[in-house]
Amino acid sequence: MKQEKLVRKFLPVEPFDMRGLEEWLSSMAARGLHLAKINQDRACFRPGPPQDGVRYALDITGPMDIDRERNENYAQMGWDYTATLPGLYYVYRSQNPDAPALHTDPVTQSWTLNRLLRTRPWALLLGGLLLLVLYRNSLATLIADPWSPIRFLLLKTENALLLLATTVSCLLVGLVPLLRRRQALRALQKQLAAGIPLDESRRWPRRVPSIAVNCGFWAMLAGIIALVLWLEPRAVQELSGPDQWNFPYVTLEQALSGTKTDRLIPDTPYDPRLHPDTLRGSLLAPEQIAWSQRGTAVFTGGGRAECGISIHIYRLRLENTAPLLLRCLQSEQRAYWRWYQKNSGELYMNPVLSEFQDFQPLDRPAFDALSVLSWRTADMDVPRQFYAGQAGNMVFTLTCWGPADASLAMELFHEIIAVQ
Protein backbone atom coordinates (compact mmCIF):
# COMPACT_ATOMS: atom_id res chain seq x y z
CA MET A 1 0.00 0.00 0.00
CA LYS A 2 1.41 3.35 -1.03
CA GLN A 3 2.25 5.56 1.92
CA GLU A 4 0.41 8.85 2.02
CA LYS A 5 2.64 11.83 1.35
CA LEU A 6 2.65 14.49 4.04
CA VAL A 7 2.87 18.23 3.37
CA ARG A 8 5.52 20.04 5.40
CA LYS A 9 5.20 23.67 6.40
CA PHE A 10 7.45 25.91 8.49
CA LEU A 11 5.78 27.44 11.51
CA PRO A 12 4.82 31.05 10.69
CA VAL A 13 4.77 31.97 14.39
CA GLU A 14 7.09 31.29 17.29
CA PRO A 15 6.20 28.03 19.08
CA PHE A 16 5.58 29.89 22.34
CA ASP A 17 2.83 31.94 20.63
CA MET A 18 0.04 29.59 21.78
CA ARG A 19 -2.90 31.48 20.32
CA GLY A 20 -1.13 32.24 17.06
CA LEU A 21 -0.24 28.56 16.62
CA GLU A 22 -3.81 27.45 17.33
CA GLU A 23 -5.19 29.90 14.75
CA TRP A 24 -2.67 28.80 12.12
CA LEU A 25 -3.45 25.09 12.57
CA SER A 26 -7.18 25.85 12.29
CA SER A 27 -6.64 27.87 9.10
CA MET A 28 -4.62 25.00 7.59
CA ALA A 29 -7.51 22.59 8.29
CA ALA A 30 -9.82 24.98 6.45
CA ARG A 31 -7.46 24.65 3.46
CA GLY A 32 -7.51 20.83 3.59
CA LEU A 33 -4.26 20.27 5.50
CA HIS A 34 -4.74 18.38 8.77
CA LEU A 35 -2.01 18.17 11.38
CA ALA A 36 -0.11 14.88 11.68
CA LYS A 37 3.18 15.85 13.40
CA ILE A 38 4.73 19.03 14.71
CA ASN A 39 7.99 20.27 16.20
CA GLN A 40 9.45 23.68 16.96
CA ASP A 41 10.48 24.28 13.35
CA ARG A 42 7.74 22.87 11.17
CA ALA A 43 4.52 20.87 11.00
CA CYS A 44 3.54 17.93 8.80
CA PHE A 45 0.01 17.85 7.42
CA ARG A 46 -2.09 15.10 5.92
CA PRO A 47 -3.98 16.34 2.84
CA GLY A 48 -7.78 15.90 2.97
CA PRO A 49 -11.03 17.69 2.33
CA PRO A 50 -11.19 21.26 3.66
CA GLN A 51 -13.04 21.50 6.98
CA ASP A 52 -14.32 24.86 8.16
CA GLY A 53 -14.93 25.20 11.86
CA VAL A 54 -12.19 22.78 12.94
CA ARG A 55 -10.52 24.12 16.06
CA TYR A 56 -7.14 23.36 17.57
CA ALA A 57 -6.10 23.90 21.18
CA LEU A 58 -2.81 23.57 23.04
CA ASP A 59 -2.16 22.37 26.55
CA ILE A 60 1.18 22.28 28.38
CA THR A 61 2.82 18.85 28.34
CA GLY A 62 3.26 16.83 31.50
CA PRO A 63 6.29 14.84 32.66
CA MET A 64 5.20 11.88 30.49
CA ASP A 65 5.11 11.83 26.69
CA ILE A 66 1.34 11.23 26.58
CA ASP A 67 -1.06 11.84 29.47
CA ARG A 68 -3.75 9.24 28.70
CA GLU A 69 -6.06 10.22 31.55
CA ARG A 70 -6.06 13.83 30.43
CA ASN A 71 -6.70 12.80 26.84
CA GLU A 72 -9.72 10.71 27.87
CA ASN A 73 -11.19 13.62 29.84
CA TYR A 74 -10.69 16.01 26.94
CA ALA A 75 -12.16 13.49 24.48
CA GLN A 76 -15.39 13.50 26.48
CA MET A 77 -15.45 17.27 25.98
CA GLY A 78 -15.06 16.84 22.20
CA TRP A 79 -11.31 17.33 21.92
CA ASP A 80 -9.19 14.56 20.35
CA TYR A 81 -5.46 14.25 20.99
CA THR A 82 -3.62 14.87 17.70
CA ALA A 83 0.11 15.34 18.30
CA THR A 84 2.76 16.48 20.75
CA LEU A 85 5.05 19.44 20.25
CA PRO A 86 8.03 18.04 22.23
CA GLY A 87 8.83 19.93 25.39
CA LEU A 88 5.94 22.34 25.02
CA TYR A 89 2.39 21.23 24.19
CA TYR A 90 -0.13 18.52 23.60
CA VAL A 91 -2.15 19.45 20.52
CA TYR A 92 -5.91 18.73 20.50
CA ARG A 93 -8.41 18.96 17.68
CA SER A 94 -12.19 19.41 17.72
CA GLN A 95 -14.65 19.32 14.84
CA ASN A 96 -17.44 20.58 17.06
CA PRO A 97 -17.65 24.39 17.00
CA ASP A 98 -19.65 24.27 20.23
CA ALA A 99 -17.15 22.17 22.20
CA PRO A 100 -16.16 23.98 25.41
CA ALA A 101 -12.65 25.43 25.54
CA LEU A 102 -10.04 23.37 27.33
CA HIS A 103 -9.49 26.23 29.74
CA THR A 104 -12.28 28.66 30.60
CA ASP A 105 -10.52 30.30 33.55
CA PRO A 106 -7.36 32.28 32.55
CA VAL A 107 -6.08 32.24 36.13
CA THR A 108 -6.24 28.46 36.31
CA GLN A 109 -4.62 28.22 32.89
CA SER A 110 -1.75 30.40 34.08
CA TRP A 111 -0.86 27.71 36.62
CA THR A 112 -0.22 25.22 33.81
CA LEU A 113 2.76 27.35 32.67
CA ASN A 114 4.58 26.90 35.98
CA ARG A 115 6.08 23.54 35.04
CA LEU A 116 7.26 24.86 31.67
CA LEU A 117 8.87 27.92 33.24
CA ARG A 118 10.60 25.83 35.88
CA THR A 119 12.28 23.66 33.25
CA ARG A 120 13.91 26.62 31.48
CA PRO A 121 16.35 27.61 34.26
CA TRP A 122 17.33 23.97 34.61
CA ALA A 123 17.98 23.79 30.87
CA LEU A 124 20.21 26.87 31.07
CA LEU A 125 22.02 25.48 34.12
CA LEU A 126 22.60 22.09 32.51
CA GLY A 127 23.78 23.79 29.33
CA GLY A 128 26.25 25.84 31.37
CA LEU A 129 27.51 22.73 33.17
CA LEU A 130 27.94 20.98 29.82
CA LEU A 131 30.04 23.89 28.55
CA LEU A 132 32.18 23.72 31.70
CA VAL A 133 32.79 20.01 31.10
CA LEU A 134 33.61 20.49 27.42
CA TYR A 135 36.00 23.37 28.08
CA ARG A 136 37.44 22.15 31.37
CA ASN A 137 41.00 21.98 29.99
CA SER A 138 40.78 25.54 28.68
CA LEU A 139 39.38 26.71 32.01
CA ALA A 140 42.18 24.96 33.89
CA THR A 141 44.71 26.72 31.65
CA LEU A 142 42.99 30.04 32.25
CA ILE A 143 43.09 29.55 36.02
CA ALA A 144 46.77 28.56 35.94
CA ASP A 145 47.71 31.37 33.56
CA PRO A 146 45.14 34.22 33.59
CA TRP A 147 47.19 36.20 31.07
CA SER A 148 46.98 33.49 28.40
CA PRO A 149 43.97 35.03 26.55
CA ILE A 150 45.84 38.33 26.17
CA ARG A 151 48.93 36.52 24.92
CA PHE A 152 46.74 34.62 22.46
CA LEU A 153 45.17 37.88 21.25
CA LEU A 154 48.53 39.57 20.75
CA LEU A 155 50.38 36.69 19.09
CA LYS A 156 47.51 35.12 17.14
CA THR A 157 45.18 38.07 16.66
CA GLU A 158 43.24 36.75 13.70
CA ASN A 159 42.60 33.35 15.29
CA ALA A 160 41.61 35.02 18.57
CA LEU A 161 39.07 37.25 16.83
CA LEU A 162 37.64 34.30 14.92
CA LEU A 163 37.38 32.29 18.13
CA LEU A 164 35.64 35.22 19.82
CA ALA A 165 33.20 35.52 16.92
CA THR A 166 32.47 31.80 17.12
CA THR A 167 31.91 31.90 20.89
CA VAL A 168 29.61 34.92 20.69
CA SER A 169 27.67 33.33 17.83
CA CYS A 170 27.22 30.10 19.79
CA LEU A 171 25.94 32.04 22.79
CA LEU A 172 23.55 34.07 20.65
CA VAL A 173 22.20 31.04 18.81
CA GLY A 174 21.91 28.96 21.97
CA LEU A 175 20.91 31.40 24.69
CA VAL A 176 18.98 34.21 23.00
CA PRO A 177 16.09 31.97 21.82
CA LEU A 178 15.85 30.37 25.29
CA LEU A 179 15.79 33.74 27.04
CA ARG A 180 13.33 35.18 24.53
CA ARG A 181 11.02 32.19 24.94
CA ARG A 182 11.16 32.42 28.72
CA GLN A 183 10.38 36.14 28.57
CA ALA A 184 7.38 35.51 26.30
CA LEU A 185 6.01 32.68 28.45
CA ARG A 186 6.46 34.74 31.61
CA ALA A 187 4.55 37.63 30.02
CA LEU A 188 1.80 35.22 28.94
CA GLN A 189 1.55 33.79 32.45
CA LYS A 190 1.19 37.26 33.96
CA GLN A 191 -1.53 38.08 31.44
CA LEU A 192 -3.51 34.92 32.25
CA ALA A 193 -3.00 35.42 35.99
CA ALA A 194 -4.55 38.87 35.60
CA GLY A 195 -7.68 37.27 34.12
CA ILE A 196 -6.98 38.29 30.50
CA PRO A 197 -7.78 35.34 28.19
CA LEU A 198 -5.41 33.76 25.71
CA ASP A 199 -7.19 35.40 22.76
CA GLU A 200 -5.80 38.78 23.75
CA SER A 201 -2.19 37.67 24.02
CA ARG A 202 0.56 39.19 21.92
CA ARG A 203 1.36 37.61 18.55
CA TRP A 204 4.91 36.49 17.80
CA PRO A 205 5.34 36.05 14.01
CA ARG A 206 8.44 34.13 12.95
CA ARG A 207 10.19 36.13 10.28
CA VAL A 208 13.00 33.62 9.64
CA PRO A 209 12.52 29.86 10.14
CA SER A 210 14.75 28.57 12.92
CA ILE A 211 16.10 25.90 10.57
CA ALA A 212 17.40 28.68 8.33
CA VAL A 213 19.04 30.36 11.35
CA ASN A 214 20.64 27.06 12.38
CA CYS A 215 21.84 26.33 8.85
CA GLY A 216 23.24 29.84 8.62
CA PHE A 217 25.06 29.37 11.91
CA TRP A 218 26.61 26.06 10.86
CA ALA A 219 27.58 27.55 7.50
CA MET A 220 29.26 30.46 9.29
CA LEU A 221 31.02 28.05 11.66
CA ALA A 222 32.29 25.97 8.73
CA GLY A 223 33.50 29.17 7.07
CA ILE A 224 35.38 30.22 10.22
CA ILE A 225 37.06 26.81 10.50
CA ALA A 226 38.03 26.92 6.83
CA LEU A 227 39.42 30.45 7.31
CA VAL A 228 41.50 29.35 10.31
CA LEU A 229 42.86 26.36 8.36
CA TRP A 230 43.71 28.70 5.49
CA LEU A 231 45.31 31.41 7.66
CA GLU A 232 47.41 29.20 9.95
CA PRO A 233 49.89 27.82 7.36
CA ARG A 234 50.29 31.31 5.89
CA ALA A 235 50.97 32.88 9.29
CA VAL A 236 54.13 30.79 9.83
CA GLN A 237 57.18 30.27 7.66
CA GLU A 238 60.38 28.36 8.40
CA LEU A 239 63.68 30.22 8.37
CA SER A 240 66.00 28.26 6.12
CA GLY A 241 69.33 29.35 7.63
CA PRO A 242 71.81 32.14 8.45
CA ASP A 243 70.89 34.07 5.28
CA GLN A 244 67.52 34.80 6.92
CA TRP A 245 68.85 35.57 10.41
CA ASN A 246 68.36 39.33 10.05
CA PHE A 247 67.45 39.75 13.71
CA PRO A 248 69.54 40.03 16.91
CA TYR A 249 70.82 36.66 18.10
CA VAL A 250 73.67 34.99 19.95
CA THR A 251 75.08 31.72 18.67
CA LEU A 252 75.57 28.59 20.74
CA GLU A 253 79.33 28.81 20.08
CA GLN A 254 79.36 32.27 21.67
CA ALA A 255 77.40 31.04 24.69
CA LEU A 256 79.98 28.25 25.15
CA SER A 257 83.02 30.53 24.82
CA GLY A 258 83.40 30.90 28.58
CA THR A 259 83.40 27.15 29.24
CA LYS A 260 86.05 24.47 28.87
CA THR A 261 84.63 23.23 25.59
CA ASP A 262 86.96 21.77 23.00
CA ARG A 263 84.45 21.64 20.18
CA LEU A 264 80.74 21.63 19.43
CA ILE A 265 78.97 18.91 17.51
CA PRO A 266 75.76 20.44 16.11
CA ASP A 267 72.49 18.69 15.43
CA THR A 268 72.21 16.24 18.29
CA PRO A 269 69.87 13.23 18.30
CA TYR A 270 67.23 15.69 19.57
CA ASP A 271 65.95 16.11 16.04
CA PRO A 272 66.20 19.83 15.17
CA ARG A 273 63.35 19.40 12.71
CA LEU A 274 61.00 19.18 15.68
CA HIS A 275 61.91 22.79 16.54
CA PRO A 276 62.58 24.61 13.27
CA ASP A 277 63.42 28.31 13.23
CA THR A 278 60.19 30.06 12.36
CA LEU A 279 58.81 33.49 11.56
CA ARG A 280 55.18 34.07 12.47
CA GLY A 281 53.00 37.13 11.99
CA SER A 282 49.73 38.46 13.35
CA LEU A 283 47.86 41.74 13.19
CA LEU A 284 49.20 43.02 16.53
CA ALA A 285 52.59 41.26 16.43
CA PRO A 286 53.66 41.18 12.76
CA GLU A 287 57.11 39.70 13.49
CA GLN A 288 57.51 36.73 15.85
CA ILE A 289 60.76 34.82 15.60
CA ALA A 290 61.46 31.49 17.27
CA TRP A 291 65.19 30.71 16.88
CA SER A 292 67.33 28.06 18.53
CA GLN A 293 70.55 26.10 18.18
CA ARG A 294 71.38 22.82 19.85
CA GLY A 295 74.31 20.42 19.87
CA THR A 296 76.77 18.42 21.94
CA ALA A 297 79.66 20.14 23.71
CA VAL A 298 82.89 18.07 23.87
CA PHE A 299 85.01 19.13 26.87
CA THR A 300 88.76 19.58 26.82
CA GLY A 301 89.31 17.20 29.69
CA GLY A 302 87.00 14.57 28.21
CA GLY A 303 83.28 14.02 28.38
CA ARG A 304 80.42 15.64 26.55
CA ALA A 305 77.04 17.22 27.29
CA GLU A 306 74.03 18.28 25.31
CA CYS A 307 73.44 22.01 25.18
CA GLY A 308 71.42 24.65 23.41
CA ILE A 309 70.24 28.22 23.22
CA SER A 310 66.77 29.53 22.42
CA ILE A 311 65.72 33.10 21.63
CA HIS A 312 62.20 34.31 20.91
CA ILE A 313 61.71 37.82 19.53
CA TYR A 314 58.39 39.62 19.16
CA ARG A 315 58.02 42.97 17.41
CA LEU A 316 54.67 44.55 18.10
CA ARG A 317 52.77 47.00 15.96
CA LEU A 318 51.93 49.20 18.97
CA GLU A 319 54.79 49.94 21.38
CA ASN A 320 52.45 50.40 24.35
CA THR A 321 51.43 46.73 24.06
CA ALA A 322 55.02 45.55 24.61
CA PRO A 323 54.91 45.71 28.45
CA LEU A 324 51.63 43.78 28.29
CA LEU A 325 53.18 40.98 26.24
CA LEU A 326 56.22 40.90 28.54
CA ARG A 327 53.92 40.33 31.52
CA CYS A 328 52.10 37.60 29.59
CA LEU A 329 55.36 35.77 28.85
CA GLN A 330 56.40 35.98 32.49
CA SER A 331 53.01 34.64 33.58
CA GLU A 332 53.39 31.75 31.13
CA GLN A 333 56.72 30.77 32.70
CA ARG A 334 55.34 30.94 36.23
CA ALA A 335 52.39 28.74 35.22
CA TYR A 336 54.79 26.22 33.67
CA TRP A 337 56.87 25.93 36.81
CA ARG A 338 53.78 25.57 39.01
CA TRP A 339 52.72 22.71 36.76
CA TYR A 340 56.25 21.24 36.86
CA GLN A 341 56.35 21.30 40.63
CA LYS A 342 53.02 19.44 40.83
CA ASN A 343 54.25 16.84 38.35
CA SER A 344 57.67 15.98 39.75
CA GLY A 345 58.81 13.49 42.33
CA GLU A 346 58.78 9.71 42.70
CA LEU A 347 55.58 9.19 40.67
CA TYR A 348 56.73 11.29 37.69
CA MET A 349 59.58 11.42 35.21
CA ASN A 350 60.46 15.06 36.01
CA PRO A 351 63.37 15.58 38.45
CA VAL A 352 62.46 17.39 41.65
CA LEU A 353 62.72 21.19 41.54
CA SER A 354 65.32 21.96 44.23
CA GLU A 355 65.73 25.73 43.66
CA PHE A 356 63.45 28.35 42.16
CA GLN A 357 63.62 32.14 42.11
CA ASP A 358 60.85 34.14 40.49
CA PHE A 359 61.58 36.94 38.01
CA GLN A 360 64.00 39.50 39.43
CA PRO A 361 64.50 42.87 37.70
CA LEU A 362 67.88 43.67 36.12
CA ASP A 363 69.20 47.06 35.05
CA ARG A 364 70.59 47.22 31.51
CA PRO A 365 70.70 50.58 29.66
CA ALA A 366 69.65 49.18 26.28
CA PHE A 367 66.43 47.67 27.65
CA ASP A 368 63.28 49.32 28.89
CA ALA A 369 62.73 46.28 31.10
CA LEU A 370 64.69 43.11 31.84
CA SER A 371 64.16 40.34 34.40
CA VAL A 372 65.54 36.87 35.04
CA LEU A 373 63.98 33.70 36.42
CA SER A 374 66.32 30.98 37.71
CA TRP A 375 65.81 27.37 38.69
CA ARG A 376 67.66 24.16 39.38
CA THR A 377 66.42 20.59 39.42
CA ALA A 378 67.95 17.68 41.29
CA ASP A 379 69.95 16.56 38.21
CA MET A 380 71.63 19.98 37.63
CA ASP A 381 75.00 21.11 38.99
CA VAL A 382 74.25 24.82 38.68
CA PRO A 383 71.05 26.87 38.29
CA ARG A 384 69.75 27.90 34.88
CA GLN A 385 68.27 31.22 33.84
CA PHE A 386 65.39 32.43 31.72
CA TYR A 387 65.57 36.08 30.64
CA ALA A 388 62.61 38.17 29.50
CA GLY A 389 62.95 41.78 28.40
CA GLN A 390 61.69 44.68 26.32
CA ALA A 391 63.37 47.26 24.12
CA GLY A 392 60.94 49.65 22.48
CA ASN A 393 58.37 47.63 20.55
CA MET A 394 60.52 44.47 20.79
CA VAL A 395 59.94 41.84 23.47
CA PHE A 396 62.26 38.86 23.78
CA THR A 397 63.06 35.77 25.85
CA LEU A 398 66.43 34.04 26.06
CA THR A 399 67.44 30.81 27.74
CA CYS A 400 70.23 28.25 27.54
CA TRP A 401 70.62 24.66 28.70
CA GLY A 402 73.54 22.34 29.30
CA PRO A 403 76.97 23.99 29.68
CA ALA A 404 75.92 27.02 27.58
CA ASP A 405 76.14 30.14 29.74
CA ALA A 406 72.85 32.08 29.71
CA SER A 407 74.27 35.10 31.55
CA LEU A 408 77.10 35.39 28.98
CA ALA A 409 74.62 35.05 26.13
CA MET A 410 72.48 37.77 27.72
CA GLU A 411 75.46 40.16 27.94
CA LEU A 412 76.29 39.55 24.28
CA PHE A 413 72.64 40.05 23.30
CA HIS A 414 72.61 43.32 25.28
CA GLU A 415 75.68 44.57 23.35
CA ILE A 416 73.94 43.82 20.04
CA ILE A 417 70.81 45.74 21.05
CA ALA A 418 72.84 48.66 22.42
CA VAL A 419 74.51 49.38 19.04
CA GLN A 420 71.31 49.10 16.99
N, C-alpha and C positions, 0 to 999 in steps of 0.2 A: 504494500500500500504506500502510495507516494506521500511523503511527509509534507504537511502544510507549511508554506513559506510564511514566515513572520515579517512584518514591516517594522523597521527600526527607526526611531525618532530620538533626536537629542532633546533633553528637557529644556523648554524655553524659559523656565523659571528656576531659581535656586531651590534645592531640595528642602530647605527649611521654610520655604514659603508654602505653608500647608494649604491655605485657601486657594492660592494661585495654582497649585498642583492639582487640587480637586477639580477646579474649573476647567483646566486643560484636559484632564482625562475624560471629563464629561463631554467636552466639545469634540474630542476624537471619536467617542462612541457615536455622536450624532453624524459623524462623517463615515461611519462604517468600520472604524478601527477600534477593537476591543482589547483592553489590556491583558497581556499574558505574563510578562515579566518586567521588572523595573529595578534599576539601581540608581546611583547618584549621578550618573552621566546620561543615561538614555533609557528609553522604555521600548519594549517589543510588543507589537500589537498583532492580533489575529484578525485578518480581514473578514467582514461579514456584512449583513444588511445594516444600513444606518438605523439607529434607534434614538429618537428624540425622547427626552425626559429621563434618560439613564443618569443616575447620580453616583458619584464616587465620594467616599469619605475616608479620612485617615485617622488612625489611632496609634498612639505611641507603643512601640514594641515592648514586650516584657522580657524577662531574663531568658526565656525559652524561645526557640525559633518560631513555634506556632503555639498559641494559647487556645487549646481546643474548647475549653469551657467557655471562654469569652466568645469564640466563634459561634458556638451553639446558641448562646444568649442573643447575640446580634442577629443570627439567622431567624430567630423567632420574631424579631422586629422587622424583618424584611431585608436585612443586609447580609450578603454572601461574601465570605472571604475570597479574595481574588489573588493577591500576591503579597510579598513582603519586600519592602525597601530596606535592605540590611542595615541594622544599626539605628534605624529611625522609626519606620511606620509599618503597621499592617494596613493593607489597602482593602477596602470593602466596596461592594457594588450593589446598587439597588435599582430594580426596574420599576419600582412602585413610587410614583411621584409623591404619594401621601405617606410614605414610610417616615416614622419619627426620626429626627436627627440622633446620631449616636450620643451627642452631648447637648443637652438643652440648658445646662447651667454653666456659664463661662467660668465661674469661680471653681467649680468642681473640676472642670476641664484643665484649669491651670495647674491643678495638683499633678496631673498626669505627666507634666513636663519636668517634674522634679528629678525623676530617675535619669532622664536624658541629660539634664544639666549636670547631674552629679558625675556622670561618666566622662564628661569633657575634661575636667581638671586631671582626672586619673590618666586619660589618654595623653595629655601634655606632659605629665610627670613621667609616665613610662617612656614616652618618646625622648625626654631629656636623659633619663637613665640609660636608654639604649645608645644615645650619642656619647655619653660618658664611657660606656663600655667599648664602643668602637674606636674612640679616640683616646683611650687610656694611656697609650705609649706617648702620644703627643702631649698629653696633660702632664705626665710624669716628667718629660723633658722640660716643659714650661716651668714646672715647680722647681726643678733642679737648676735651671738656667733661665731666669725671667727675662733676660735681655735677648734671648734667642730670636724672638719675632722681629726685633729691630735689626739684628744682624742679617736675618733673612731678607728683610725689606731693602737694606742697603746693598747687599751683595748679589741678590737675585730679585731685583725690583720687579721685572716683568712677571716672573712666576708668582711673586708675592701678591701682586695686584690681581692676577688671574685667580689665585686661590681665594683671595678676599671676595672677588666677584662671585665665585662658585658658592662660597659659604653663605653670602648674603642671599643669593638666589634660592638656595636650598631652604633657608629660613623663611623667605617670603612665600615660596611655594608650599611649604609644609605648615607654617604657623598661621599665616594671614587668613587662609580659609577657615581654620579651626576657630580662631578668635572672632572672625566675622560671623560665623555660624552661631557661636555662643552668644554674641551680642544680640543677634536677631532673635534667638530663642528666648533670651532673658527679657527682651522688650515685649515679645508676644506673651510671655507668662504674666508680666505686669499688667498688660492690657486685659487679659482674661480675668486676672484677679480683681481688677477694677470693675468687672461686670460688663465689659465691652465685648460683644461676640466676635467670633472668628471672621465673620464676613467683613468687618470693618478694619481688619489688620492691614498693614502695609504690604504692598506688592514688591517682590524682588525679582525683576526680570534678569535672565542670564544673557548677557550680551555676547560672551564668548564661551563655547562649550568647554567644560573642564578638561576634556580629552585633548582639545586643541592646545590648552595651556600646558598640560603635561607633556605633550609631544614637543611643543616649543621649548620647554625646559630641557628635555633630554637632548634635543637637537643642539641647544646652546651648550650643554655640558659636553657633548661629543666634540663640538667645535673648539671648546676651551682645551680639552685634552689633546686634540690634534695640533692646536697652536703651541701648546707646551712641548709636545714631541718634536715640532718643527723648530722651535726657538732654541731648545737646549743644545743640540749639536752645533748650532751656529754661534752660541754664546761662548764656546770653549774651543781653543785651538792649541795644539801641542807646539812647543818651541823645539825646533830641530837641533839646535846646538849653539855654540859660542857666537856664531854670526847673528843670532837673534837676541843675545844677552845685552841689550841696550838699556839696562837698568842697573842701579847700584847693587853690587854683590861682593861677597868674599868667598874665595875658593877654599876647598877642603885642604889643599896644600898649604895655604896661608894660615889656616886655623891650626895646622899641625907643626908650624915652624918653630914653636917654642917647646916642643916635646922631643924626646930622644927617639925620633923616627928615622929609620934608614931609608925607607922608600914606601910608596903608597901603591897598592894594587887596586885599581878602580874596578867598579862593577862586580860587587861581591855576589855570592849566591842569593842574597836578597834581591830578587829580580828587579832591576830599575824600571822595567816597563810597567810595574804595578804603580809607580809613582812618577809619571812623566812630568817634565817641566811644562807648565800650561799657562796660557794667557786667557783670562775670562773677562767678559765685559757685562755691565748692566747699566741701566739708565742713571743710577745715582753713583755707581762706582765703575766708570768705563774701563779702567785698567786694573786687573787683579792678577798678580803674577805669583805662581807657586813654583819655586825653584829649589832644587836640592842636589847634593852630590853625596855619594856614599862609596865606601871602599874598605880595604883592609890595610891597616898600618903595620909595617914590619919594623920592629925595634932593633936598635943597634946592638944591644946585648942579647938578642935572641927573643923569640916570641912574637906574637902578632895579636891584633885586636881589631874588631870591626868598628868603624867610625863613620861619621857623617855630619853634614851641616844642612840646615833647612832655613830658607828665608821666604817669607810671604810679604808681598808689597801690594798695597791698595792705594790707588790714587782716586780721590773722590771729586765729583763734579763741584760740590759745594764745600768750601773749606770749613765752615762752621759745623759740618757733620763729622769731621775727623775725630774730635774728642769723643763723640758718641760711639763711633765704631771702635775706638781704642778701648772704651769701657766694655763694649760688647765682647771683644776678644779676651779681655782679662776675665770677664765673667765666665766665658766658655772654658778657660783653663781651670778656674776654681771648681766649676761643676765637674770637670773631668777628674780632678784629684779627689773630690768627695766620692765620686763613683769608684775610683781606684781603691780608696781606703776601705770602702765597704766590700770590695771584691778581691781582697788579698788575705793571705794567711794560709793555714793548713788545708782548707777545703778548696783553695783556688790555685791557679797557676801563677798569679802575680806575686812577686816577692813583696815582703812586708815593707811599708813605707816607714823608714826609721827617722827621717828628718824632713821637715817641710817648713818653708818660710814664705808667707804670702808676698804679693807684690810690694816691693819697697822702692820709693822714688830715688832716681839718680839725677845728678846735675851734669848735663852736657850742653855746651853752648849751641851746638848745631841743631838741637832738638827742642821743640816746644814742650815735649813731655817724654819721659823715659822712665821705665820701671823694670825691675827684675824679680822673677819668682825662682826660688831654688828648692831643690829636693834631693833626697838620696834614699835609695832602697837598700835592702839588706845585702844585695849582691854588688853594690858599688863601693869603690874605694874612696871616692871624693864626691861631693855634691855636684849636681848639674844645674844649669841656669836656663831660664826662658826669658828673653827680653821682649818687651813690647813698647813701642814708641811712636811719636808723631813729629813730623816736620812739615809745617804748612798743610797742604791738602793730602800729604802722603802719610799713611799709617803702615807700620811694618811689625813683623815678629821675627825673631832670630833665635835659633837654638842649635846646639851641637850634641852629639853623643859619642861615646867611646873616648879615646884619648884626645880628640879635637877640643881645643880650648875655646869655650864660648865667650869668655871675657876678652880674650885676644881678638877674636873675630868681631866682637862688638866695637872695640877700639878702632880696628881697621875700617869697619863700616862707618863709624863716626867721622873718620878722616875723609872718606869719600864724600859724605854728605856735606861736610864743612866747606869743601872746595867747589861744590856745584852752585 
